[in-house]
Amino acid sequence: MRTDKRSRLTFGELLLTTAIVAVLASLLLPAFARARDQARQAVCLANIKTICAAINMYRADNDQHFPSREVNPEIIAYFDTYPGGGGLAQWDPTQPGREPHCHRVTGANPYLRWAVILDSYLPSREVWRCPNAFLERGAFFINPAPDWVAHLKAYEGQWGRETSPFLCPTELSWPAGWGGEVTDSVLQRRGAVPMTDKGRTASPGMFRQSIGTTEQAVLEPMGVVLDDPAWFVVCADGGATIHDFCTGTLAYPDLCGLECAGEDYWWADWENCAWSRRCGANVEMLRNPELRKPYARHFGGVNIGFLDGHARWLNSEEVIRESPSHGDHSRGRLRGYGPWGPTSDAPWYDPAGRVPTLY
């Protein structure tokens, strides 16, 4: 006579099996997360290489020139009056080290955004996004008119800082077609996208950007630009800053309040800056590399694209070591951006030494 015996797990065996599965999962999940982040870094690096190629194609079509800054003297003169209440004392161009004109004039021109200029050279606007980015910017203030200056003049009393701090072309202006459902910030009384973290609601369909470009290329003498193209930065991971870089924002793009330590934020108020509070930053991060390390975008470093067309990952602290300084322009090999803000030893930034620098 055959007895039918069925195998059954005891309660203790079930607990043991569950524990083994949990241990295996705890071992495998970090590996999966790292593999995911490596894949995202690879996508970001490929995007940066694509943008480098687009910049070089543009230069080939324009006698090796980079996209220009604003050069129209009438437009420059108009913005030198700080229309719309955008003239704050700390932006006074008469102060030592400041530009001779309103430094926001290029940003007010929606057609001088590098992303706009390079649009026809790129396969998709998505190449301007990094999957690993915590911070993004994008098409915030939308000016819909081809004659964008006339549009601003016609509505000058409605877009200024005194009326609404969120409707001001001192933030980067963009053309119609980049703001999604926001087609005219002045008339709709709203911007298209928040300026920092992904968690805030943006206009559907608007352009978002977490890979930035340098403006320094259009300021440097061509001899400096061509001195070593393999170390001249033209694009890289961006965060709160996407149209220009300094040492800090290049090395730590997701440390959102880093530049609040500069003169423009009265130095000691850095820890009270809304950006730095939101991402948990504090002034000790300027002294301790371990505290700022989590804000490097990819495994302690960033992806950078160079003038010669190649792109590579660099450790964030290496970026700082290889950066120039105001006191010694020969310092480091990296070029294409300015050492300003709390990363600077320039005398017009906190000469009393109230905020430490990154180097």
C-alpha positions in Angstrom: 0.0 0.0 0.0 1.5 3.4 -1.1 1.2 6.4 1.1 0.8 9.8 -0.6 3.1 12.2 1.2 3.0 15.9 0.3 6.0 18.1 1.0 5.1 21.1 3.2 7.3 24.0 4.5 7.2 24.4 8.2 6.8 27.9 9.6 10.5 28.0 10.6 11.6 27.0 7.1 9.3 29.7 5.6 10.9 32.3 7.8 14.4 31.1 6.8 13.5 31.2 3.1 12.1 34.7 3.5 15.3 35.8 5.3 17.5 34.4 2.5 15.5 36.2 -0.2 15.7 39.4 1.8 19.5 39.1 2.2 19.9 38.4 -1.5 17.7 41.3 -2.4 19.7 43.7 -0.1 22.9 42.5 -1.9 21.5 42.8 -5.4 19.5 46.1 -5.2 22.5 48.4 -4.7 24.1 46.7 -7.8 20.9 47.2 -9.8 20.8 50.9 -8.6 24.4 51.4 -9.6 23.8 49.8 -13.0 20.8 52.1 -13.5 22.9 55.2 -12.6 25.7 54.0 -14.9 23.3 53.7 -17.7 21.9 57.2 -17.0 25.4 58.6 -16.9 26.2 57.0 -20.3 23.0 58.6 -21.7 24.1 62.0 -20.3 27.6 61.6 -21.7 26.3 60.7 -25.1 24.0 63.8 -25.0 27.0 66.0 -24.1 29.0 64.6 -27.0 26.1 65.3 -29.3 26.0 68.9 -28.1 29.8 69.3 -28.6 29.3 68.1 -32.2 26.5 70.6 -32.7 28.7 73.5 -31.4 31.5 72.5 -33.7 29.1 72.3 -36.7 27.8 75.8 -35.8 31.3 77.1 -35.6 32.2 75.6 -39.0 29.2 77.4 -40.5 30.1 80.7 -38.8 33.8 81.3 -39.4 34.7 79.4 -36.1 32.7 81.9 -34.0 30.7 80.8 -31.0 27.1 81.9 -30.5 27.3 85.7 -29.7 26.4 87.8 -26.8 24.2 90.8 -27.3 26.0 93.4 -29.4 23.2 95.8 -30.6 24.1 99.1 -29.0 20.5 100.3 -28.8 19.4 97.2 -27.0 22.4 97.4 -24.6 21.6 101.1 -23.9 17.9 100.2 -23.2 18.9 97.5 -20.6 21.5 99.8 -19.1 18.5 101.7 -17.7 17.4 98.5 -15.9 13.8 98.7 -17.2 11.0 97.0 -15.4 12.6 97.5 -12.0 15.4 95.0 -12.6 18.3 97.1 -11.5 19.4 96.0 -8.0 22.3 97.7 -6.2 24.4 94.5 -6.2 24.4 94.3 -10.0 25.8 97.9 -10.3 28.1 97.7 -13.4 30.1 100.6 -12.1 31.5 98.5 -9.3 35.0 96.9 -9.6 35.0 93.7 -11.6 31.5 94.2 -13.0 30.7 94.3 -16.7 30.5 97.8 -18.2 26.8 97.3 -19.1 23.8 95.6 -17.6 25.0 92.0 -17.4 21.5 90.7 -18.0 21.1 92.1 -21.5 22.2 88.8 -23.3 19.8 86.8 -21.2 16.9 89.1 -22.1 17.3 88.2 -25.8 15.3 85.0 -26.4 17.2 84.2 -29.6 20.7 84.2 -28.0 20.1 81.0 -25.9 22.6 78.4 -27.1 19.8 75.8 -27.0 17.7 78.0 -29.4 20.7 78.7 -31.7 21.8 75.1 -31.9 18.2 73.7 -32.3 18.6 73.0 -36.0 21.9 71.2 -35.4 20.5 68.7 -32.9 18.3 65.6 -33.4 16.0 66.5 -30.4 15.7 68.9 -27.6 15.8 66.0 -25.2 19.6 65.9 -25.6 19.7 68.9 -23.2 18.5 66.7 -20.3 20.5 64.5 -18.0 18.6 61.5 -16.5 20.6 61.7 -13.3 20.0 65.5 -12.7 18.3 66.6 -9.5 18.1 70.3 -10.6 16.8 71.6 -13.9 16.2 74.9 -15.6 14.6 75.7 -18.9 12.3 78.0 -20.8 11.0 80.2 -18.0 10.2 83.7 -19.3 8.5 83.4 -22.7 8.7 86.4 -25.1 6.5 85.5 -28.2 7.4 88.4 -30.5 10.1 88.4 -33.2 10.6 92.1 -32.2 11.1 91.1 -28.6 12.4 94.5 -27.5 9.3 96.2 -28.8 7.2 93.7 -26.9 9.0 94.4 -23.7 8.8 98.1 -24.1 5.0 97.9 -24.9 4.4 96.1 -21.6 7.3 97.4 -19.5 5.2 98.2 -16.5 3.8 94.7 -16.4 6.9 92.5 -16.5 9.2 94.2 -14.1 10.5 93.0 -10.8 8.4 95.6 -8.9 5.2 94.1 -10.3 6.0 90.4 -10.2 9.4 88.9 -9.4 8.5 85.9 -11.6 7.9 87.8 -14.8 11.2 89.5 -15.5 13.5 89.0 -18.5 16.5 89.2 -16.2 15.7 85.6 -16.0 16.6 83.9 -19.3 14.0 84.8 -22.0 12.9 82.2 -24.5 11.0 82.4 -27.8 7.4 81.2 -28.4 7.4 77.5 -28.9 9.6 76.7 -26.0 7.3 77.3 -23.1 4.6 74.7 -23.7 1.2 76.0 -22.7 2.8 79.3 -21.7 3.2 81.2 -24.9 3.6 84.7 -23.5 4.7 85.2 -19.9 3.7 88.9 -19.8 0.1 88.4 -21.0 -0.5 85.1 -19.2 1.1 86.4 -16.0 3.1 83.3 -15.4 6.4 81.6 -16.1 6.7 78.3 -17.9 9.0 76.4 -15.6 10.3 76.6 -12.0 14.0 77.3 -11.9 15.2 74.5 -9.7 14.1 71.1 -8.6 12.1 68.5 -10.6 9.4 68.1 -7.9 7.6 71.4 -8.8 5.0 71.5 -11.5 6.0 73.0 -14.8 4.0 74.0 -17.9 3.2 70.9 -20.0 5.4 70.7 -23.0 7.9 73.3 -21.9 11.6 72.9 -22.6 13.7 71.7 -19.7 17.5 71.7 -19.5 20.0 70.1 -17.1 23.0 70.2 -19.5 24.5 73.7 -19.8 26.9 75.6 -21.9 29.6 78.2 -21.3 29.4 81.9 -22.1 33.1 82.3 -21.4 34.0 81.1 -24.9 32.6 84.3 -26.5 34.7 86.4 -24.0 38.1 84.7 -24.3 40.6 85.7 -26.9 40.8 83.1 -29.6 44.3 82.2 -28.7 43.2 81.2 -25.2 40.3 79.2 -26.6 42.5 77.3 -29.0 45.5 77.0 -26.7 44.3 73.5 -25.5 40.9 72.6 -27.0 41.0 69.3 -25.1 40.7 71.2 -21.8 38.4 74.0 -23.0 34.9 73.4 -21.5 32.0 74.1 -23.9 29.2 72.1 -22.3 28.7 70.0 -19.1 26.3 68.9 -16.5 24.2 71.9 -15.4 21.8 72.5 -12.6 20.5 75.8 -11.3 23.0 77.3 -13.8 22.7 76.2 -17.5 24.0 79.2 -19.5 27.3 79.8 -17.8 29.6 78.0 -15.4 31.9 78.8 -12.5 34.1 76.4 -10.6 31.5 75.5 -8.1 28.5 75.0 -10.4 30.7 73.0 -12.8 32.0 70.7 -10.1 28.7 70.4 -8.1 25.8 71.2 -10.4 23.2 69.8 -8.0 24.4 71.8 -5.1 21.7 74.4 -5.7 22.7 77.2 -3.4 26.4 77.3 -3.9 26.6 80.7 -5.5 24.4 82.3 -2.8 27.7 82.8 -0.9 28.8 85.6 -3.2 28.6 89.3 -2.8 25.3 89.4 -4.5 23.7 87.6 -1.6 25.7 89.5 1.1 28.0 86.6 1.9 26.9 85.6 5.4 23.3 85.0 4.2 24.3 82.0 2.2 22.8 79.6 4.6 19.5 81.5 4.5 19.3 81.3 0.7 16.1 79.6 -0.4 17.9 77.4 -2.9 20.4 76.2 -0.3 17.7 75.6 2.3 15.7 73.5 -0.1 18.5 71.1 -0.9 19.9 71.1 2.6 23.2 72.9 1.8 25.2 74.7 4.4 28.4 76.7 4.5 30.4 73.7 5.9 30.2 72.2 2.4 32.6 74.8 1.2 35.1 73.5 3.8 34.5 69.8 3.7 34.6 67.8 0.4 32.8 64.9 2.0 29.8 67.0 2.8 29.4 68.2 -0.8 30.2 64.9 -2.4 26.6 63.7 -2.7 25.9 66.7 -4.9 28.2 65.6 -7.6 26.0 64.2 -10.3 27.7 60.9 -11.3 29.6 58.8 -8.8 31.5 61.8 -7.3 32.0 63.6 -10.6 30.5 65.2 -13.6 30.3 64.8 -17.4 32.1 67.5 -19.4 32.3 68.2 -23.1 35.3 70.0 -24.6 36.0 72.1 -27.6 37.9 69.4 -29.5 34.6 67.4 -29.5 35.4 64.7 -26.9 33.5 64.4 -23.6 34.6 62.6 -20.4 33.8 62.1 -16.7 35.9 64.1 -14.2 36.0 63.8 -10.5 34.4 66.9 -8.9 37.4 67.6 -6.7 39.7 67.2 -9.8 37.6 69.9 -11.5 38.3 72.2 -8.6 42.1 71.4 -8.6 42.2 72.0 -12.4 40.3 75.3 -12.3 41.9 78.7 -12.9 41.7 81.4 -10.4 41.5 85.2 -10.5 44.8 85.5 -8.8 46.5 83.0 -11.1 45.0 82.5 -14.6 47.7 79.8 -15.4 46.5 77.6 -12.5 45.0 74.3 -13.6 44.3 73.1 -17.2 40.6 73.6 -17.5 39.3 76.7 -19.3 36.1 78.1 -20.6 34.4 79.3 -17.4 35.0 81.8 -14.7 36.0 81.3 -11.1 33.5 83.5 -9.3 31.2 83.2 -6.3 32.4 81.3 -3.2 34.8 79.4 -5.4 36.6 82.7 -6.1 39.5 84.5 -4.6 38.7 87.6 -6.5 39.1 90.7 -4.2 35.6 92.0 -4.9 34.1 88.9 -3.5 34.1 89.0 0.3 37.6 90.5 0.9 37.1 90.1 4.6 37.1 86.3 4.1 33.7 85.7 5.8 33.0 82.8 3.4 35.5 80.1 2.6 36.4 79.3 -0.9 36.6 75.8 -2.5 40.3 76.2 -2.9 
